[in-house]
Amino acid sequence: MPAPLVLTFVSTVAFAIQLLIFAYLYSSHRVRFFQYLLVAWGAYTLSKGLKLMDVFLLGTDHPGFATEVATVAAVAFTLAAAFAHRWGYRLRGRDVLLGTGVAALMGLASAQGSDAGGHVVDVALGLVQMAAGVLFWPSRVGVTRCRGERLLAGLLTLWGLQRIVTQFMTIVPGSTIYMAVHAVFITLYFLSTFAVIIMVLERARSESERLHERLHEAERLATAGELAAGMAHEIRNPLAAIVNATALLTDEAGLTADERSSTLEALRTEARRLNRILSDFLQLARPQQARRAPGDIREVVEHVSALIRDDRSRAPRVDVRVAVDPSVPRFAFDRDQVTQVLWNVALNGVEAMNGRGRLSLEVARKNGDVALAVSDTGPGIPSERLARVFEPFYSGKPNGSGLGLTIAERIVVAHGGRIEIDTAPGRGTRVTLLFPLEAA
């Protein structure tokens, strides 16, 4: 087999392999300019295959009409890709029709005309290819929109220049010059393929980074929305306690001096806690930190139990029982946050019992932890809901925001502790808040 035919066959196979690589990349990177380059590379591959057919079927080394049309189409789609990359150009039906007509005329002039006509066509294609290279060059000096642009621009320009220069050379098939010219052509083609792949992957990386930035922004906004909703949810509890205390204070005949004093103190405490909650949730960009200080957990339990007993609107017939192990030592915790957690958990128990039943608050030591348990005699939590009780915005109550236990878990974890839930349908629920003494 003659050397030129072997070279054409090998280059055809190589072009086909590169075309398959382009097709594989395009399946996941559907960029418009890459779509046109994919068609251009397909036309180049078709041109090489048709050239083999010309030799085997027609017995001629001169490219036929179909071969020349495929070559013209390849260069034309390369130019369309450059327009698409630089200005977002999109091929329209009339453009395709006009391009098809021009390609047919140029192919006819090159295949059936004189050698001079073929040289003119090849020079024109070389100029078009150089123009495509110029268009792929970054639009502003010193600024590269994505890697591979300069490389592809330079290679296309050299490719077009090589096409023009060869029209003024006498090339004998099989000669050293013939092999050198084809070696340069194949090298430019392979390097152009490499540059295109770099551009596509770089653009995909840039798109991925922009997508991650948008996702991060969406997560930040979602977190801000969650915190805002949590704030709205949390301020209801101290507001309800304040309203309840003011209602008690207006009943002058029904309160003793000690009861009035304790109610006023509860009012001040809840007002301070409300202010702290608002201050914490206004700092949306910062995680909520536990401001721990040594304290007596009994005071928190007594305070919350008193609030539950006095809340006649929510717990008209709830028997609140408190049991504190005297061996439980003082330890460091954030009083406001733990009060918030215990209030949320206790109210969940009251609402689960519909304001009727027994609510137990127990404090004991458990394996080096302080165990603060809240038990109710409600219906319990179904197993399908138990796995989701700590999810944000998930609530089994019609009017619940689904943030109470989510915030409670975050606060307990910030203290180095954990929450355990023991429940079963028909036998109530026991929520245990475990605070490690070692972390204090």
C-alpha positions as CSV (number, residue, x, y, z in Angstrom):
1,M,0.0,0.0,0.0
2,P,1.4,3.4,-1.0
3,A,2.7,5.6,1.8
4,P,0.2,8.5,1.1
5,L,-2.7,6.0,1.3
6,V,-1.4,4.6,4.6
7,L,-1.0,8.1,6.0
8,T,-4.6,9.0,4.9
9,F,-6.0,5.8,6.5
10,V,-4.1,6.3,9.8
11,S,-5.2,9.9,10.0
12,T,-8.8,9.0,9.3
13,V,-8.8,6.5,12.2
14,A,-7.2,9.0,14.4
15,F,-9.7,11.7,13.4
16,A,-12.6,9.2,14.1
17,I,-11.2,8.5,17.6
18,Q,-10.9,12.2,18.4
19,L,-14.5,12.7,17.1
20,L,-15.7,10.1,19.6
21,I,-13.9,11.9,22.4
22,F,-15.6,15.1,21.4
23,A,-19.0,13.4,21.3
24,Y,-18.4,11.9,24.7
25,L,-17.5,15.3,26.2
26,Y,-20.4,17.0,24.5
27,S,-22.9,14.6,26.2
28,S,-22.1,16.3,29.5
29,H,-20.8,19.7,28.4
30,R,-23.4,21.1,25.9
31,V,-21.8,24.4,25.0
32,R,-22.8,26.0,21.7
33,F,-19.4,26.7,20.3
34,F,-18.4,23.1,21.2
35,Q,-21.4,21.8,19.3
36,Y,-20.3,23.6,16.2
37,L,-16.7,22.3,16.7
38,L,-18.1,18.8,17.1
39,V,-19.8,19.1,13.7
40,A,-16.6,20.6,12.2
41,W,-14.5,17.7,13.5
42,G,-17.1,15.3,12.1
43,A,-16.8,17.0,8.7
44,Y,-13.0,16.7,8.8
45,T,-13.3,13.0,9.6
46,L,-15.9,12.6,6.8
47,S,-13.5,14.4,4.5
48,K,-10.7,12.0,5.3
49,G,-13.0,9.0,4.9
50,L,-14.3,10.3,1.5
51,K,-10.7,10.8,0.4
52,L,-10.1,7.1,1.0
53,M,-13.2,6.3,-1.0
54,D,-11.9,8.5,-3.9
55,V,-8.7,6.4,-4.0
56,F,-10.3,3.0,-3.7
57,L,-13.4,3.5,-5.8
58,L,-12.4,6.2,-8.3
59,G,-8.6,5.4,-8.4
60,T,-7.7,9.1,-8.2
61,D,-5.6,11.2,-5.8
62,H,-7.6,14.3,-6.6
63,P,-10.4,14.9,-4.1
64,G,-13.9,14.5,-5.4
65,F,-16.9,16.9,-5.0
66,A,-18.2,15.3,-1.8
67,T,-14.7,15.4,-0.3
68,E,-14.3,19.0,-1.1
69,V,-17.8,19.9,0.2
70,A,-17.0,18.1,3.5
71,T,-13.7,20.1,3.8
72,V,-15.5,23.4,3.2
73,A,-18.2,22.5,5.7
74,A,-15.6,21.7,8.3
75,V,-13.9,25.1,7.9
76,A,-17.3,26.9,7.9
77,F,-18.4,25.3,11.1
78,T,-15.1,26.2,12.7
79,L,-15.9,29.8,11.8
80,A,-19.4,29.4,13.2
81,A,-17.9,28.1,16.5
82,A,-15.6,31.1,16.7
83,F,-18.6,33.4,16.2
84,A,-20.6,31.5,18.9
85,H,-17.7,31.6,21.3
86,R,-17.1,35.4,20.9
87,W,-20.6,36.7,20.4
88,G,-23.0,33.9,21.3
89,Y,-23.9,33.4,17.6
90,R,-26.5,30.8,16.8
91,L,-26.9,29.2,13.4
92,R,-30.3,29.8,11.8
93,G,-32.0,28.0,9.0
94,R,-31.2,30.6,6.4
95,D,-27.5,30.6,7.4
96,V,-27.4,26.8,6.9
97,L,-29.0,27.1,3.5
98,L,-26.7,29.9,2.4
99,G,-23.7,28.0,3.8
100,T,-24.7,24.9,2.0
101,G,-24.9,26.7,-1.3
102,V,-21.5,28.3,-0.9
103,A,-20.0,25.0,0.1
104,A,-21.5,23.3,-3.0
105,L,-20.1,26.1,-5.3
106,M,-16.6,26.0,-3.7
107,G,-16.6,22.2,-3.8
108,L,-17.6,22.2,-7.4
109,A,-14.9,24.8,-8.3
110,S,-12.2,22.8,-6.5
111,A,-13.3,19.3,-7.7
112,Q,-14.1,20.0,-11.4
113,G,-12.3,23.2,-12.2
114,S,-8.7,24.0,-13.0
115,D,-5.8,23.7,-10.5
116,A,-5.9,27.5,-10.2
117,G,-9.5,27.3,-9.1
118,G,-8.6,24.6,-6.5
119,H,-5.8,26.8,-5.2
120,V,-8.1,29.8,-4.9
121,V,-10.6,27.7,-2.9
122,D,-7.9,26.4,-0.5
123,V,-6.5,29.9,0.0
124,A,-10.0,31.2,0.8
125,L,-10.4,28.3,3.3
126,G,-7.1,29.2,4.8
127,L,-8.1,32.8,5.3
128,V,-11.4,31.7,6.9
129,Q,-9.5,29.4,9.2
130,M,-7.2,32.2,10.2
131,A,-10.2,34.5,10.8
132,A,-11.6,31.9,13.1
133,G,-8.3,31.8,15.0
134,V,-8.4,35.6,15.5
135,L,-12.0,35.4,16.8
136,F,-11.0,32.7,19.3
137,W,-8.3,35.1,20.7
138,P,-9.4,36.8,24.0
139,S,-11.2,40.0,23.3
140,R,-9.2,42.1,25.8
141,V,-5.4,42.2,25.9
142,G,-4.0,40.4,29.0
143,V,-7.4,38.9,29.9
144,T,-8.1,35.2,29.3
145,R,-11.7,34.2,29.8
146,C,-10.8,30.5,30.0
147,R,-7.7,28.4,29.5
148,G,-7.0,27.1,26.0
149,E,-8.4,30.2,24.1
150,R,-4.9,31.5,23.1
151,L,-3.7,28.0,22.2
152,L,-6.6,27.2,20.0
153,A,-6.5,30.7,18.4
154,G,-2.8,30.3,17.6
155,L,-3.2,26.7,16.3
156,L,-6.1,27.6,14.0
157,T,-4.2,30.6,12.6
158,L,-1.1,28.4,11.9
159,W,-3.4,25.8,10.4
160,G,-4.9,28.3,8.0
161,L,-1.5,29.7,7.2
162,Q,-0.2,26.2,6.5
163,R,-3.2,25.6,4.2
164,I,-2.3,28.8,2.3
165,V,1.5,28.2,2.1
166,T,1.0,24.7,0.7
167,Q,-0.9,26.1,-2.3
168,F,2.4,27.7,-3.5
169,M,4.5,24.6,-3.1
170,T,5.0,21.7,-5.5
171,I,4.2,18.6,-3.5
172,V,4.8,15.2,-5.0
173,P,2.7,12.4,-3.3
174,G,5.0,10.2,-1.2
175,S,7.9,12.7,-1.2
176,T,9.6,14.0,1.9
177,I,7.9,17.3,1.5
178,Y,4.5,15.5,1.2
179,M,5.1,13.6,4.5
180,A,6.3,16.8,6.2
181,V,3.3,18.8,5.2
182,H,0.9,16.0,6.4
183,A,2.9,15.7,9.6
184,V,2.4,19.4,10.3
185,F,-1.3,19.1,9.4
186,I,-1.8,16.2,11.8
187,T,0.2,17.8,14.5
188,L,-1.9,21.0,14.3
189,Y,-5.1,19.0,14.2
190,F,-4.2,17.0,17.3
191,L,-3.0,20.1,19.2
192,S,-6.2,21.9,18.2
193,T,-8.2,19.0,19.6
194,F,-6.2,19.2,22.8
195,A,-6.9,23.0,23.1
196,V,-10.6,22.5,22.5
197,I,-10.8,19.9,25.3
198,I,-9.0,22.3,27.6
199,M,-11.4,25.1,26.8
200,V,-14.5,22.9,27.4
201,L,-13.2,21.4,30.6
202,E,-12.2,24.9,31.8
203,R,-15.6,26.4,31.0
204,A,-17.2,23.4,32.8
205,R,-15.1,24.1,35.8
206,S,-16.0,27.8,35.8
207,E,-19.7,26.8,35.5
208,S,-19.3,24.4,38.4
209,E,-17.7,27.1,40.5
210,R,-20.5,29.5,39.7
211,L,-23.0,26.8,40.6
212,H,-21.3,26.2,43.9
213,E,-21.3,29.9,44.7
214,R,-25.1,30.0,43.9
215,L,-25.6,26.9,46.0
216,H,-23.6,28.4,48.9
217,E,-25.7,31.6,48.6
218,A,-28.9,29.6,48.6
219,E,-27.8,27.7,51.7
220,R,-26.9,31.0,53.4
221,L,-30.3,32.4,52.6
222,A,-32.0,29.2,53.7
223,T,-30.0,29.3,57.0
224,A,-31.0,33.0,57.5
225,G,-34.6,32.0,56.8
226,E,-34.5,29.2,59.2
227,L,-33.0,31.4,61.9
228,A,-35.7,34.0,61.3
229,A,-38.4,31.4,61.5
230,G,-36.8,30.0,64.6
231,M,-36.8,33.5,66.2
232,A,-40.4,33.9,65.4
233,H,-41.1,30.5,67.0
234,E,-39.0,31.1,70.1
235,I,-40.3,34.5,71.0
236,R,-43.8,33.1,71.3
237,N,-42.9,31.2,74.5
238,P,-41.6,34.1,76.6
239,L,-44.3,36.4,75.2
240,A,-46.9,33.9,76.3
241,A,-45.3,33.8,79.7
242,I,-45.3,37.6,79.9
243,V,-48.9,37.9,78.9
244,N,-49.8,35.2,81.5
245,A,-47.9,37.1,84.2
246,T,-49.5,40.4,83.4
247,A,-52.9,38.7,83.5
248,L,-52.1,37.4,86.9
249,L,-51.0,40.9,88.1
250,T,-54.2,42.5,87.1
251,D,-56.1,40.1,89.4
252,E,-55.2,42.1,92.6
253,A,-57.5,40.2,94.8
254,G,-56.3,36.7,93.8
255,L,-52.6,37.2,94.5
256,T,-50.7,37.4,97.8
257,A,-47.7,39.6,98.2
258,D,-45.3,36.7,97.8
259,E,-47.2,35.5,94.7
260,R,-47.1,39.0,93.2
261,S,-43.4,39.2,93.9
262,S,-42.6,35.9,92.2
263,T,-44.8,36.8,89.3
264,L,-43.0,40.0,88.8
265,E,-39.7,38.2,89.0
266,A,-40.9,35.7,86.4
267,L,-42.0,38.6,84.2
268,R,-38.5,40.2,84.4
269,T,-36.8,36.9,83.8
270,E,-38.8,36.2,80.7
271,A,-38.4,39.7,79.4
272,R,-34.6,39.3,79.8
273,R,-34.7,36.0,78.0
274,L,-36.8,37.4,75.2
275,N,-34.2,40.2,74.7
276,R,-31.4,37.6,74.7
277,I,-33.2,35.4,72.1
278,L,-33.8,38.4,69.8
279,S,-30.1,39.5,70.2
280,D,-28.9,36.0,69.4
281,F,-31.0,35.5,66.3
282,L,-30.1,38.9,64.9
283,Q,-26.6,37.6,64.5
284,L,-27.5,35.5,61.5
285,A,-23.9,35.0,60.3
286,R,-22.6,33.6,63.6
287,P,-23.3,30.2,65.1
288,Q,-25.0,30.4,68.5
289,Q,-22.4,30.0,71.2
290,A,-23.2,28.8,74.7
291,R,-22.3,31.4,77.4
292,R,-21.7,28.9,80.1
293,A,-21.3,29.9,83.8
294,P,-21.5,27.8,86.9
295,G,-25.1,27.5,88.1
296,D,-27.7,25.3,89.8
297,I,-29.9,23.4,87.4
298,R,-32.6,23.2,90.2
299,E,-33.3,26.9,89.7
300,V,-34.0,26.4,86.0
301,V,-36.3,23.4,86.6
302,E,-38.2,25.3,89.3
303,H,-38.5,28.3,87.1
304,V,-39.9,26.4,84.1
305,S,-42.2,24.3,86.3
306,A,-43.6,27.5,87.8
307,L,-44.3,28.9,84.3
308,I,-46.1,25.7,83.3
309,R,-48.2,25.7,86.5
310,D,-49.2,29.3,86.0
311,D,-50.0,28.9,82.3
312,R,-53.7,28.2,82.7
313,S,-54.4,28.7,79.0
314,R,-52.1,25.9,77.9
315,A,-52.0,23.6,81.0
316,P,-55.3,23.9,82.8
317,R,-55.3,20.3,84.2
318,V,-51.6,19.4,84.1
319,D,-50.0,17.9,87.2
320,V,-46.4,19.2,87.2
321,R,-44.1,17.1,89.4
322,V,-40.4,18.0,90.0
323,A,-37.8,15.5,91.4
324,V,-34.2,16.7,91.8
325,D,-31.4,14.4,93.0
326,P,-29.6,16.4,95.8
327,S,-26.3,14.8,94.7
328,V,-26.4,16.7,91.4
329,P,-23.6,19.3,91.6
330,R,-23.4,22.7,90.2
331,F,-21.9,22.8,86.7
332,A,-21.4,25.3,83.9
333,F,-24.2,25.9,81.5
334,D,-25.9,28.8,79.7
335,R,-28.9,29.5,81.9
336,D,-31.0,31.2,79.2
337,Q,-30.3,28.5,76.6
338,V,-31.0,25.6,78.9
339,T,-34.2,27.4,80.1
340,Q,-35.2,27.8,76.4
341,V,-34.6,24.0,75.8
342,L,-36.4,22.9,78.9
343,W,-39.4,25.2,78.1
344,N,-39.7,23.9,74.6
345,V,-39.5,20.3,75.6
346,A,-42.0,20.8,78.5
347,L,-44.4,22.6,76.2
348,N,-44.2,19.8,73.7
349,G,-45.3,17.4,76.5
350,V,-48.1,19.7,77.6
351,E,-49.4,20.0,74.0
352,A,-49.1,16.3,73.4
353,M,-51.4,15.8,76.4
354,N,-53.8,18.5,75.3
355,G,-53.3,20.3,78.6
356,R,-54.4,17.2,80.7
357,G,-52.1,14.7,82.3
358,R,-48.9,14.5,84.3
359,L,-45.7,16.2,83.4
360,S,-42.6,15.2,85.3
361,L,-39.3,17.1,85.5
362,E,-36.5,15.0,86.9
363,V,-32.8,15.8,87.5
364,A,-30.3,13.1,88.3
365,R,-26.8,12.0,87.6
366,K,-26.2,9.4,84.9
367,N,-22.7,8.0,84.1
368,G,-20.9,11.3,84.7
369,D,-23.7,13.4,83.0
370,V,-26.4,15.5,84.4
371,A,-29.7,14.0,83.1
372,L,-32.6,16.4,82.9
373,A,-35.6,14.3,81.9
374,V,-39.1,15.5,80.9
375,S,-41.8,12.9,80.9
376,D,-45.4,13.2,79.8
377,T,-48.4,10.9,79.8
378,G,-49.4,11.7,76.2
379,P,-50.0,9.3,73.3
380,G,-46.3,8.9,72.4
381,I,-44.5,9.5,69.1
382,P,-45.1,7.1,66.2
383,S,-42.0,5.4,64.9
384,E,-42.3,7.0,61.5
385,R,-42.2,10.5,63.1
386,L,-39.5,9.7,65.7
387,A,-36.7,9.6,63.1
388,R,-37.5,13.1,61.9
389,V,-38.3,15.0,65.1
390,F,-35.0,16.9,64.9
391,E,-35.3,17.9,61.3
392,P,-35.8,21.7,60.7
393,F,-39.4,22.6,59.9
394,Y,-40.8,19.1,60.5
395,S,-43.6,19.2,63.0
396,G,-46.4,16.8,63.9
397,K,-48.5,19.7,65.2
398,P,-50.8,21.5,62.8
399,N,-49.5,25.0,63.8
400,G,-46.0,24.0,64.8
401,S,-43.0,25.5,63.0
402,G,-40.9,22.4,63.5
403,L,-37.9,24.3,64.9
404,G,-38.3,23.8,68.7
405,L,-36.5,20.5,68.9
406,T,-34.0,21.5,66.2
407,I,-32.9,24.5,68.2
408,A,-33.0,22.4,71.4
409,E,-30.6,19.8,69.9
410,R,-28.2,22.5,68.7
411,I,-28.1,24.1,72.2
412,V,-27.5,20.8,73.9
413,V,-24.8,19.8,71.4
414,A,-23.2,23.2,71.9
415,H,-23.0,22.2,75.6
416,G,-21.3,19.0,74.6
417,G,-24.4,16.9,75.4
418,R,-27.0,15.0,73.6
419,I,-30.8,14.3,73.6
420,E,-32.3,10.9,74.1
421,I,-36.0,10.1,73.4
422,D,-37.8,7.1,74.8
423,T,-41.3,6.8,73.5
424,A,-44.0,4.3,72.4
425,P,-47.5,4.8,71.2
426,G,-49.9,4.7,74.2
427,R,-47.3,5.1,77.0
428,G,-46.1,8.7,76.7
429,T,-42.7,10.2,75.9
430,R,-39.6,10.7,78.0
431,V,-37.0,13.2,76.6
432,T,-33.7,13.2,78.4
433,L,-31.2,16.1,78.1
434,L,-27.7,14.9,79.0
435,F,-25.1,17.5,79.9
436,P,-21.6,16.2,80.6
437,L,-20.0,17.4,83.8
438,E,-16.5,16.9,82.3
439,A,-17.3,19.6,79.6
440,A,-17.9,22.1,82.4
